[in-house]
């Protein structure tokens, strides 16, 4: 029970950051199980180092620290003929791939 109290605020923040309600999002988002970076297929569950190797450096990144771990968001803008993708990591493991706006 003590662990639940300690991690509950973290879970609320994590849900708010990584799973915003579609109704309040500025754009329609689509959640993906995998994404092709060039000739490589990136999948949920992969290590952050593997995603970096396959997709290169992100265009933007944010990190959030909490007592139970590290949350990171990497943003890739693949240009005008593709979309902007947000990769969400928890403790170095890819947990979510979100497709957002058209790239620029």
Secondary structure, 3 states (H helix, E strand, C coil): CHHHHHHHHHHHHHHHHHCCCHHHCCCCCEEECEEEECCEEEECCCEHHHHHHHHCCCCEEEEEEECCEEEEEEEEECCCCCEEEEEEEECCEEEEEEEEEECC
